[in-house]
Amino acid sequence: MFKSTASEELPPQERHLQRLQRMATLGTLASGLGHDLRNLVMPVLLRLDVVAASNDLPEKARQDLASIRQSIQRLQRLAAGLRLLSSDPFDQRDESQLTTLHDWWEDLQPIVVDALPSHTTIGANIAKDLPVVAVPPGTLAQVLINLVMNSRQAMERTAKPRLTVSARVEDGRVLVDVIDNGSGMDEETRRRCFEPYFTTRARGFATGLGLSTGRALLNGYGGDLILGDERDVGTMFTLSLPTRVAAMHVHEPGARRVRLLVRDPRQLAMLRLLIRHRGLEELAPTATDTADLTICDVDELAVLLGAGSGTVSNGAGSIIAIGTPRADIAPASVRWVDPRDFSLLDDVLH
């Protein structure tokens, strides 16, 4: 006679705890996968950039490389999205405290697409020139994904589901509108949606904490989560986000700034990939800001050293020179890197 398994004999409360434990394990694995994918993808992109920089590459091969790079970048963005979702939204002390919304959306969009049914239309308007917002990207991502999952449920019976995410600036804040064309909310749900533990879903599938937690998280950074006016179709929520003054030019505390003065296009492509991977900020060669580190080739080194005076020019910071060491033009403080061994640079920028 067939005998039921041990899990089927467990009471509902214990089965729910088992489900939560399994989800926690999956979350840990997803976090590790995101980290490993990021480390694996970087050297592949680096080598693609080096090959693509060759002047004698056939046009067909160049097109193939571009297609391969596009696919690899999707993996890179999925890895970045997994990392955003795996960070602890209540403890962001070791995370970036500023979010560039256009880049943030580029990382999160693949996760949003995968979270919704394949026939869902997703519209987005996140401009590149929006002010940087003073909310950590991981916290912001998890608030948005909770709204997306609510929209998924609301659009279950919608023939042509659509989700729109758009950002605008108003009264010195950035407002991110999330709109779906689902079933909407009745009067009681609109009145109680931010009430802790209130949910319209079966208790086994929802805690009723998503919206209240999202609002509390944004409130902690001076922002807010707002339910939009009642609509004929669907629902709108708005994330009200504080900005930094002159945010696009603010140097984030703890982020090292690097100036690249390198003429070789292959070396420059590799260096830019390295500093992006390390979360560093690249300064333009002509920028007047002070750099923490300047990486240059031999031709630029003499200029940095004040035309042979041996004195480092203001704003250069520490200097790494790419080439063969030359004591006649560089003081001992300059660190030299052989152009054939960029692995040393990877260690320096860690």
N, C-alpha and C positions, 0 to 999 in steps of 0.2 A: 504494500500500500504506500502511496506517495506521502512523504512527510514534509511538512513545510519547513523552510529554513529558519535558523535562529533569528534572523533580522525580522522576519514576518511575524514572529511570536512576541517581539518587543512591543511594549505599550507605545502609543503615539508620541509621548513626550521624549522617550529615549530614541525613537527613530528620528525625531526632529534634531536632537543633539548630535546624532551620528551624521545627519545631513550637514549640519553646521561645521562639524569637524572636517568632513570631506571637502567642503567649500574652502575652509581655511587652508587645508593642504594644497588644494588647487591654486589658491592665491599665492602661496609661497613658491610653488613651482612656476607660476606665471612670472613672478618677480625675477626668479633666477633665469628663466628663459629670456626675458627682456634684457637682462644684463649680459648674458652670454651672446645673444644675437648681435647686440651692439658691438661687442668686442670682435666678433667674427666678421661682421660686415665691413668694419673700418678698413682693414688691410686690403680687402677686395676692391673697395672703392678707390683706395689710394693707388693701387696698381692699374686700375682702369684709367684713372686720370693721367698717370705717367705715360701709358701707351697712347692715349688720345692726344697727348701733347706733341707727338712725333710729327714732323713736317712732311714726311714721305709716306704717310698712311693713306691707302686707297680710300676713296669716298665711301664705297660700299662697306668696307671694314669700319669706318668711322660711324656710319649709321648703325651697324650692328652693335658697336660698343655703346652708343647712346641708348639703344633699346635695353641692353643688358643693365646699364647703369640705372635706368628708370625702374626696372624690376627690383634691383637690389635696394634702391632707395625706398621702395614700398616696404620691404622687410625692415629697413632701418626705422621707418616711421611707426610700424607696428611695434617694434621693440621699445621705441620711445613712449608710445601710448600705453604699453603694458607697465612701464616704469611709473608713469603718471598715476595709474590706477592702483599700483601696489604700495605707494607711499602712505604713511599714516597721516590723515588730514588733521589730526589733533596734535601732532608733534612735527612741526615743520622747521624746527630750529636749524637743522643741517641742510635745508633745501633753499633754493632760490626764493627770495621774497618778492620778486618782480616777475610779471608775465608780459611778454610781447605777444599779443593776441593772435596776430596773423601766423606766426611760427607755431604757437600753441595749437591752433586749429589744424594746421598741416599735420602735426603729430597725432592729434586726437581723431581726425576725420575717419581714418580707416577703422577705428574701434566703433565709432558711431554707425558707420555703414554696416559693419558686421552685426551690430546689436539690433538692427531693424530688419524686417522681412525684405527679401531681395527685390520685390516690386515696389518698394517705397521710393518716392522721389525726395531727394535731399537738396535743399537750396541753401546756399551760404553766401553771406556778404560780410567778410571780415577784412577790412582794408589794411594795407601795409602801413599807412601813416597814422594809425590810431595811437593815442598816448599809451605808454606802458602803464599797466595797472598794478597796484600795490597789494596783490593777492598771490600767494604761491601757486604755481601752475598745477601741482598735484591736487591741492584743495579745490581749485576751480574746475578741474577735470572731473572730479568725483561728484561735485554738485551737478554739473551738466549731465553726466551719464545717468544720474538718478532721474532727472527730468526726461531724458530720452527713453528710459525704461518705462516710465509712467505713460509717455506718449505711445509707446508700442502697445501697451495694454488698451489705451483709449481708442487706438486705431484698428483693433483686431477685426472689427466688422465693417471697416471702411474699404470700399472697392478700390479706390486709388489713394492710398495713404501718402501724405506729404508732411515733411518736417522742414521747417525753415529756421536757420540760425543767422541772425544779423546783428551787427554792432553799430552804435551811433554815439556821438558825444553830445552831452546835454548838461548845462550848468556845471561844467568842470568835472563831470564824471563820465565814465563809459557805461552805456546801457546795452546789455546783450539780451535780445529778445529771442525766445524759443517758442515757436508756434507750431501746433499740429492741427490737423483737420479731423480729429477723432470725435468721440461722443460727447465731449465737453463735461461740465460739472453741473449737478443740480444745486439748488439753493443751499441745502444743508452742507454739501461737500465743499462749496465755495467758502462757507462760513467757518468750517472746522478743518480745512485742509492742512493748516499749520499746527494743529493741535497734536501734541505727542500721542502716539499710539492710535490715532484715528486712521482707519483705512477702509476702503470700499472693497478690498480684495479678501479672499479667504485667509484666515489668520495663519494658516500653515505656510503661506507663500509671501507674507508681508508682515513687517513689524509696525508699520504706521509711523516710522521715525524718519523717513527719507526727507520730506519737505521741512520738517521742524529742525532736523540736523543741518540740512543745507543752509537754512536761514541763520542758524546759530553760528555756523562756521564763517559765513560771510560777515555777520555782525561783528565777529571777533577781529576783523580787519577793517572795520569801518564801512562795510558794504551792506547789501540787503538782498533778499529774494522776495520779489513782489508778484502777486497774482494780478494779471491784467484784467481789464474790463471784460464783462460778459460778452461773448461773441455768438453770432448766429450758428457758426460751426467751429468746433474745436476749442482749444484753450491756449492762452499765452501766459508765460511766465517771463519776468524780466530780472536779470542779474544786474544789480546796481553796484558798480565797482569804483573804488577810489583810485585816483591817479596820482602820479608824482609830478611836481612842477618840472617842466622841461624834461619830461621822462625819457624821451628818445636820446638825451645826451647825459643822463645821469649814470655815473659809474657805480655799479652795484657793489656794496661792501663785500670784500673777500674775493671778487673776481679780478684776476690778474689781467693787465692790459699789455698787449703785445703789438709792436710795430714791425712790419716786414719790409725790409729794403733789399729785395732779392730780384735779380733780373731774369734768371733762368725760369721759363714758364713751367717746366716740370717740377723744379724744386719749389716754386711758389705754390703750385697746386697741392703738393704733398704737405707743405707747411700749413696751408689754410685748412686742410682736412684735419690735421693733427690738432690745431688749436680749437676748431669747432668741437672735435671729439672730447677735448679736455674741458670744455665749458669756459674757455677764455674769450676775452673781448679783443677783436682786432682793431687797431687804430689805423686810420689812413696815413700814408707816408707823409702827407702835408699837414696833418692835424697838429695843432699847437699843444694838445694835451700831453701830460707827462706819461711816459710808458714805464711799466715795471720791467719790461724786457724788450730789447731790440735784437732782432735776428737779421744779419746783413751778410752780403758777400764781400769779398776783398775790395772791390772797386768802391763800395760805399763806406768802408771802414775809415779811410783817411778823412772823409768829410765829417764823420761823426767825431773823430778825434781832433777836430780843430785844425785841419791842414798841417798835421805833423807836430802839433804842440804836445801831443801825448795826453791831453786833457779831454775827458769825455764831455760832449756837448750837453747842455741842459736838456732835460726831458728824455734822455735816451735810456735811463735806468741801467740795468745789467746788460751786457753785450755778449751775444754769441755770434762768432764769425764763421762762415762756411768757407773752407779752403785750407791751404797749407799754412801753418803758423809762421808769422813774420814778426820777429822781435823788433825790427827797425821801425815799424809803424804802429805797434800795439803794445800797451802796457800789459803787465802780467795778469791784470784783472780780467782781460778779455779771454773768453773761453772759446776754443777752436773746435770745430766739428768737421771731420772728413766728409766731403759731399757724397762719398760712397757708403757712408754708415749713418743713415738717418735714425737708426734704432736708438742711438745715443740721445738724439733730440726728443724722442718719445719719452725717454726716462727723465730728461730735464723738465719737460712740460707736465709731467704726471701730477 
